[in-house]
Amino acid sequence: MQRADASQGLTTLSDDEALFRDSVYEFADREIRPHVRDMDEQARIPRQLIDRLFELGVMGIEVPEAQGGAGAEFFHAVLAVEAISRVDPSVGVLVDVQNTLVINALLRWGTDDIKGRYLPRLAARTVGAYALSEAGSGSDAFALATRAVESGDGYVLNGRKLWTTNAVEAEIFIVFATVNPEAGYRGITAFVVERGVPGFAVGRKEDKLGIRASSTCELLFEECRVPRANVLGEVGKGYKVAIETLNEGRIGIGAQMIGLAQGALDHAVHYTKERTQFGRAVAGFQGVQFQLARAATDLEAARLLVYNAARLRDAGQPFLKEAAMCKLFSSEMAERVTSLAVNLYGGYGFVRDYPVEKLYRDAKIGQIYEGTSNLQLQTIAKQILG
Ligand SMILES: Cc1cc2nc3c(=O)[nH]c(=O)nc-3n(C[C@H](O)[C@H](O)[C@H](O)COP(=O)(O)OP(=O)(O)OC[C@H]3O[C@@H](n4cnc5c(N)ncnc54)[C@H](O)[C@@H]3O)c2cc1C
């Protein structure tokens, strides 16, 4: 894959990368945008749209070509999530979880058998989900209580997961449970669980402030038998699976946030050029121009952080601090930029007939999932304090 010359700047894309991002954005603009409001109101993503995402090739970006995927890099997943989130951050997070958490975890930790069974399906038609959080364990994720007890040639799972993104659409779930609660994080083990197996049910769907079309549900396990062959990574090493995938996943959330903020800024620029007050376009007032200029600068800084973290990851360089910084900064930036967009629409910014109130609602999740802002600060502080 041809890389952009670093001397051109971090946000300069190679021809391949630019072509890819533009083609995903054109798709989103053409095929997602007309449905954004309905999807938000109905709190669902139609299956036909998900099928189109598979056809486009953005549901298996890092899956090797031999297994039906695009065989591309993590950076391409970031570009796809950014381009889609510019139009709809709910569809953006569906693509994000599929690539940066589920496929990423399987590629890194899956046996050849697991990869052979699941990667071709994930690249072709099957949505995945990633279930770590529980009612009592969010930031302190490794305090999870879902239990896995060895039995015969496998494990029996009992417990409940909360907040599982993609749960309505998914057929493959990465589920974290403990084989030994006394061992603390060293008991945590990751399993691949298929929808439809006895003892596993998708429960209540949350009614949310933002990213409403993205499904978020409870998962219920009651005497759910999982074969030993579906242990992902080693028994007792699930904490490593979780830490390593989430470190990368949060770069994807950074991408969702820069895409979302770009979408809000696009709307604000367009609207302020059209809207006239005091006999001239609102964008003609220097006070408004300066606000837009500051938002564009804020967004560019966030994009630099996100692209830098993603490129470090693909280059095999350390990126823990950079990933935490990119998520922290881009999610706070997205709240600022979408809030400005609402302000610049005036009263029209406050009603559902115009697109910016939704993006303002959608932005809030960036500071919560895949580690709250406080947890990102904790990671950054640990890195700088040694
Ligand atoms: C829409 C949505 C989708 C989600 N999708 C998924 C998913 O697909 N898979 C999954 O596993 N999880 C998912 N989550 C869960 C998400 O990752 C958690 O909500 C998040 O990690 C925070 O956990 P919590 O809600 O339990 O908050 P808590 O951990 O209870 O935090 C409450 C507050 O305390 C603060 N806090 C906690 N500990 C500390 C500390 N040590 N220092 C300073 N402040 C602290 C937090 O920053 C926060 O402000 C999702 C959540 C939502 C809302």
The ligand as an SDF file (V2000), in Angstrom:
LIG
                    3D

 53 58  0  0  0  0  0  0  0  0999 V2000
  -24.2150    3.5090   23.6420 C   0  0  0  0  0  0  0  0  0  0  0  0
  -23.2240    2.6340   24.3540 C   0  0  0  0  0  0  0  0  0  0  0  0
  -22.6110    1.6050   23.6710 C   0  0  0  0  0  0  0  0  0  0  0  0
  -21.6990    0.7740   24.3250 C   0  0  0  0  0  0  0  0  0  0  0  0
  -21.1530   -0.2940   23.6580 N   0  0  0  0  0  0  0  0  0  0  0  0
  -20.4090   -1.2020   24.3460 C   0  0  0  0  0  0  0  0  0  0  0  0
  -19.9800   -2.4200   23.7130 C   0  0  0  0  0  0  0  0  0  0  0  0
  -20.2350   -2.6620   22.5190 O   0  0  0  0  0  0  0  0  0  0  0  0
  -19.3100   -3.3240   24.4660 N   0  0  0  0  0  0  0  0  0  0  0  0
  -19.0050   -3.1050   25.7850 C   0  0  0  0  0  0  0  0  0  0  0  0
  -18.3850   -3.9690   26.3990 O   0  0  0  0  0  0  0  0  0  0  0  0
  -19.3790   -1.9610   26.3980 N   0  0  0  0  0  0  0  0  0  0  0  0
  -20.0820   -1.0160   25.7160 C   0  0  0  0  0  0  0  0  0  0  0  0
  -20.5070    0.1450   26.3390 N   0  0  0  0  0  0  0  0  0  0  0  0
  -20.1630    0.3630   27.7420 C   0  0  0  0  0  0  0  0  0  0  0  0
  -19.1820    1.4940   27.9690 C   0  0  0  0  0  0  0  0  0  0  0  0
  -17.9060    1.1070   27.5400 O   0  0  0  0  0  0  0  0  0  0  0  0
  -19.2520    1.8930   29.4580 C   0  0  0  0  0  0  0  0  0  0  0  0
  -20.4870    2.5510   29.6540 O   0  0  0  0  0  0  0  0  0  0  0  0
  -18.1090    2.7900   29.8440 C   0  0  0  0  0  0  0  0  0  0  0  0
  -16.8980    2.0800   29.8300 O   0  0  0  0  0  0  0  0  0  0  0  0
  -18.3100    3.4090   31.2160 C   0  0  0  0  0  0  0  0  0  0  0  0
  -18.6920    2.4520   32.1720 O   0  0  0  0  0  0  0  0  0  0  0  0
  -19.9490    2.7350   33.1190 P   0  0  0  0  0  0  0  0  0  0  0  0
  -21.0800    3.1190   32.2590 O   0  0  0  0  0  0  0  0  0  0  0  0
  -20.1260    1.5680   34.0070 O   0  0  0  0  0  0  0  0  0  0  0  0
  -19.5230    4.0040   33.9900 O   0  0  0  0  0  0  0  0  0  0  0  0
  -18.6760    3.9740   35.3330 P   0  0  0  0  0  0  0  0  0  0  0  0
  -17.4550    3.1630   35.1530 O   0  0  0  0  0  0  0  0  0  0  0  0
  -19.5830    3.6340   36.4540 O   0  0  0  0  0  0  0  0  0  0  0  0
  -18.2480    5.4930   35.4490 O   0  0  0  0  0  0  0  0  0  0  0  0
  -19.0690    6.5010   36.0550 C   0  0  0  0  0  0  0  0  0  0  0  0
  -18.2260    7.7840   36.1400 C   0  0  0  0  0  0  0  0  0  0  0  0
  -17.1270    7.5650   37.0440 O   0  0  0  0  0  0  0  0  0  0  0  0
  -15.9230    7.9170   36.4130 C   0  0  0  0  0  0  0  0  0  0  0  0
  -14.8560    7.0320   36.8760 N   0  0  0  0  0  0  0  0  0  0  0  0
  -14.9050    5.6730   37.0240 C   0  0  0  0  0  0  0  0  0  0  0  0
  -13.7330    5.2090   37.4560 N   0  0  0  0  0  0  0  0  0  0  0  0
  -12.9120    6.2800   37.5940 C   0  0  0  0  0  0  0  0  0  0  0  0
  -11.5570    6.4710   38.0090 C   0  0  0  0  0  0  0  0  0  0  0  0
  -10.7900    5.4310   38.3570 N   0  0  0  0  0  0  0  0  0  0  0  0
  -11.0510    7.7310   38.0150 N   0  0  0  0  0  0  0  0  0  0  0  0
  -11.8110    8.7860   37.6600 C   0  0  0  0  0  0  0  0  0  0  0  0
  -13.0890    8.6730   37.2430 N   0  0  0  0  0  0  0  0  0  0  0  0
  -13.6380    7.4400   37.2190 C   0  0  0  0  0  0  0  0  0  0  0  0
  -16.1840    7.7250   34.9110 C   0  0  0  0  0  0  0  0  0  0  0  0
  -15.2920    8.5060   34.1300 O   0  0  0  0  0  0  0  0  0  0  0  0
  -17.6380    8.1970   34.8030 C   0  0  0  0  0  0  0  0  0  0  0  0
  -17.6530    9.5970   34.6770 O   0  0  0  0  0  0  0  0  0  0  0  0
  -21.3790    1.0120   25.6930 C   0  0  0  0  0  0  0  0  0  0  0  0
  -21.9960    2.0730   26.3740 C   0  0  0  0  0  0  0  0  0  0  0  0
  -22.9130    2.8650   25.7340 C   0  0  0  0  0  0  0  0  0  0  0  0
  -23.6000    3.9690   26.5070 C   0  0  0  0  0  0  0  0  0  0  0  0
  1  2  1  0
  2  3  1  0
  2 52  2  0
  3  4  2  0
  4  5  1  0
  4 50  1  0
  5  6  2  0
  6  7  1  0
  6 13  1  0
  7  8  2  0
  7  9  1  0
  9 10  1  0
 10 11  2  0
 10 12  1  0
 12 13  2  0
 13 14  1  0
 14 15  1  0
 14 50  1  0
 15 16  1  0
 16 17  1  0
 16 18  1  0
 18 19  1  0
 18 20  1  0
 20 21  1  0
 20 22  1  0
 22 23  1  0
 23 24  1  0
 24 25  2  0
 24 26  1  0
 24 27  1  0
 27 28  1  0
 28 29  2  0
 28 30  1  0
 28 31  1  0
 31 32  1  0
 32 33  1  0
 33 34  1  0
 33 48  1  0
 34 35  1  0
 35 36  1  0
 35 46  1  0
 36 37  1  0
 36 45  1  0
 37 38  2  0
 38 39  1  0
 39 40  1  0
 39 45  2  0
 40 41  1  0
 40 42  2  0
 42 43  1  0
 43 44  2  0
 44 45  1  0
 46 47  1  0
 46 48  1  0
 48 49  1  0
 50 51  2  0
 51 52  1  0
 52 53  1  0
M  END
$$$$
